[in-house]
């Protein structure tokens, strides 16, 4: 997490506490760049929680790819780019598995809080660099060292928000208009 702030990406105090659910993963053993692209893909489409879970399961089965908007160097073009309007992408299975587990935890937290999960959207989903874990020096031979092995985890935060009836109807109307045009 950046040094200049503590806590979440948005101010939770501004949201109504009775309509949000929170889940957070700390020091997950995944690449930060993959996590950023998965989070961007999910939040750019304003997915509901069930849609996001289905999307991640498709990534694991190589049925759908994650568009790499950022950190996209040396990634090939993929089939089915008409959905994302972006050709470059990949199938980061390991990151998808960890994020899927985190989303299922967030959904369980929402159910525990008494929220209707069919009207729950992913309001915020962001990935941050985790702490640096230094290990012993990496050996390349007897008495020869070439530096420290460094591992960096990834912190991911998810905030779910239950839409009110008016917000839900407005969103569904916008989706219908987009599909017909």
N, C-alpha and C positions, 0 to 999 in steps of 0.2 A: 504494500500500500504506500502511496506517496507520503513523503514526510510532512508536507504542508497541510495535511488535513487528517482528521480522524473520523472513522465511522463510514457512513454510506455515501453514495454518489449524490442522492437528493436528500433534502431535509425531510426526515420522516415526520417531524412535528407538524408540518404543513398538511399532511394527509390525514384523513379521518382514521383513527386507530381501529375502529370496528370493521373497516372494509379492506384491510391490508393483511398480508401474510408475508413473512420474511424467511429466507433460508440463505445460508452462507457457507461456502466451502473454503477452508484455509489450507494453504500449502499442498494443493493437489498436485500429484506427479504428472502433469501434462505440460505441453508447450504453451507458453503464454500467447504466442502469435495465433495458434489454432483456436484457442479459447476466445480471443478477441473477434476473430472472424465468425465463429459460431454465434456469439452473442450479438454481433451486428446483424447477422442474417435473421435471427429470431426477432429482434426488436424493430428491424426495418419493415417487416411485414405485419407488425402489431398482432402477433399470434396469441390465441387463447392458449391456456396451459395444455389442453389435450392435443391441439394442433402441433405444439412444440415437441411434445413427447413423441408423437407420430413421426414428425420430421427427423428427430434424432434416431429413431429406430430405422428409418429408411437410410440414413447415412451409414449406420453400422452394417446394414445389409447391402450397401453399394447400389441402392436403387435411386438415390438422389444425392447430389453433391452440394458442398458448402461453397458459395461464391467467396472468393478471396479478394475483397475490395482493398484490404491493406496487407502489407507483407506478402506480396504475391509473386515475388521474383521466382523464376524457374518453375512455375506451375503451368501445366498444359491446359488447353481448352477442353471442355467437357460437353457431352451430349445433353440436350434438354436445357439449353441456355435461354429458351424463350420465357421460362418462368421468372428468372432472375434478371434478364436483360444484361447478363455479364458472363463472358465465356470462360474466364479462368476460375478454377476451383479445385477442390480435392475432397478426399474422404478421410478426415482425421478421426479414425475409429476410437482410439484411446481417449481422446478429449471428449468425444461424443458419449462414450460410456460413463465417464465421470460426471459430465454435465447432465446426462439423463438421470443418474442417481440423485443429483442435487435437485432437479426439477420434480422428481417424485417425492422427495422430502418436502419441498415447498408446497406441493399439492396436498400432502398429508397434513401439513401445518394449517393450510387453508380450511380443510375439512374439520380439523380439530377446533378452529376458531369459529366454526359455524357459517362459513361462506359457501355460496353456491358456486361450485367449481365450473359449471357450464357457462357462467357469465364472468369468469375470472380471466383477466388478461395479464400478460407479463408486462408490467409497468416499467420496470428497470431491470436490466440484466447487463452486468459489466464485469470485465476481467481486469485484474491488476497483477503486477509482478509481485511475487512472494519474496520471502527472505532468502538470502544467499546462504547455502549450507556448504561450508568448506570441509573437505575431507583431507586425508593424508596426502602427501606429495605423490604424484603419479610417477612411477618408476619405469624407465625404459631399458634398464640394464643394471648390472652390479655397480652400485655406487653412483648411478646417473639419475638425476631427477629432472623433470621438465615442467615444474610448476604444480599448482594445486588443482585437484579435481573439484570443480565447482558445480553444484546442482542448485537450480532455482525452481521453486514451486510456483503455483499460480493461485491467487485468491479470486473467487467468484462470488458475486452477490446477486440475489434474485429477490425482487419485490413484486408480489402479486397484488392486483387491485381488482376488487369486485365492482363491476359497473352498476350504476343505478338503472332503473327501468328506462328513463329518458335517454341516458347515454347509450344503453344497449340498442334501443330502437334506432337512434341516430346512426350508430355504427353499422347496423345491419342494412339500413337504407342506403348508406354510402357504398357498401359492398355490392348491393344489388345494382346500383347505378353504374358502378365500375364494370360489372360483369356484362351488362346489356350494351354498353358503349364499345 
